[in-house]
Amino acid sequence: MRDLPRDIDADVVIEIGKLLDDTDVGPLPVHDLVKQIRTLTQSNVSDQAIEHLIVEMAANRGLSMIFEMPPA
């Protein structure tokens, strides 16, 4: 495991790990996961940083992802 940058909240990493471990469906909708993380944590980590963590952690688990933006 690598050291986290100062701007990354360990609680965010833990919640992402839980969501990814509990996922047993097809490709992960990255943008939806960011919204879920926002509701589960009180963090000031940017959406872009959360997306980057999700992608990195999902890739390490060999999970497929969807990157489409949700409709506005």
LINTA-V898650 format. One line per field, one symbol per residue. ss: DSSP state (A for helix, B for strand, O for the rest). phi: phi as a letter, one per 40 degrees, with the letter a starting at -180 (. if undefined). psi: psi as a letter, one per 40 degrees, with the letter a starting at -180 (. if undefined). A space follows every 10 residues. Layout:
ss = ???
phi = ???
psi = ???
This chain:
ss = OOOOOOOOOA AAAAAAAAAA AOOOOOOBBA AAAAAAAAAA OOOOOOAAAA AAAAAAAAAA AOOOBBOOOO OO
phi = .ccccccbcd ccccccdccc cccbbcdccd cccccccccc bbbbccdccc ddcdcccccc cgccbbbccc cc
psi = iiiiidehhd dddddddddd deheaaihhd dddddddddd igiehidddd dddddddddd efiiihehii i.
